[in-house]
Amino acid sequence: MSDISMGTIAKANGEGETAMQLDLIQNVAVSISVEVGRSSLRIRDLLRLGQGSVVELDRVAGEPLDVCVNNTVIARGEVVLVNERYGIRLTQVVDPEDRVKHL
């Protein structure tokens, strides 16, 4: 089929269009990170850090962690241990409209 006829079929069936759009992006790699908290330091304080130093973060213990995709918060969650590896259990997913606003 030509591109034109595939597009026509997709427009006739809204679900088909969505499926085709998802197929296009499914193999795109994204970077996922979990943010425990942030801190701001002066360079002189940064240079004084060594093994055993403690850096105070802007989060309270027990507060949900941010799950980020390409530096955009998409969810919040809590740390879990799975087979002696750390993981994160999602407790809240950010509304897609709110995610788009922060791009």
N, C-alpha and C positions, 0 to 999 in steps of 0.2 A: 504494500500500500504506500501511496505517496504521503508526504508530510501533510498536505492539505486535507486529504481524506481522513487521516488519523485525527487531525484537529477538529474536523467536522463531527466525527463520531464522538470525540471527547466532549464537545460542547453540547451535543444532544443528550449526553448522559453525564450529569454533574459528578456522579461518583467516579466515573471513568477518568474524568479530568483530574480530580483530586489524586487518584491512584497514579496517573501518569506523572503528575508533579512530584509526588513522593518518590517514585522510582528514580527520578532524576537526581535527587539529593541524598538518597540512602547511603551512598558510598563516600560522601564527603566527610573527611576527618575533622573532628573538633577537639579542642583541648578542654578537659574537665578538671576543675580544681575545687578543693574544699578550703574555705577561709575560716580559720579559728578566730582571728581578730586582727587588728591593725595597731600600729604604734608609730609615733613620729619621734625621731632622735636627731640630735645635732651630730655632725660628723665627729666632733671630739668625743662624744659619748659612745658613738658607734665604734670608734677606734679603741676604746677602753674595754670593750666586751671581750671576754675570754671564756674558756671552758668553765662551766658552773655559773656564769652570769645569768641573771633573770631579766627578761624584758617584759614589762607590764603591757598587757593588751587592753583594748577598749571594750572587751566583753566581760560579762559577769559569768562565773562558773555555772554551768547548767543551761546557759542560753543556747538556743539552736545555732548550728553552724550554717554558713552560706555555701550552697553548691552553685558553682559558676561554670558556665560554658562560654569560652572565649571572653572571659572577664565580665559576663553578664549574669546576674543572679537569676537562676531559674527555679531554685527550690531551697528549702531549709531542712535540716535534719539533725540527727544525733549519731554519735560514734557508736559502732558496734564491733564486736570481735567475732570473726568468722574463720574457723580453722586456723587460729593463731595469726590472722591477718586483720588489719583494720578495714572497716567498711563504714558506710553511712546509711542509716535508715531514713528515708525521706518522710518527714512529718507534715510538710506543707509544700505545695507546688505553686509557684507564682503564676498568677493569671497571665495568659499569653499577651493580652492587650497591655498589661503593665510592663512586660518584658520589652515589647516593641518601643514603648515610650522612653526606655532607658538606653536604647541603642545609639 
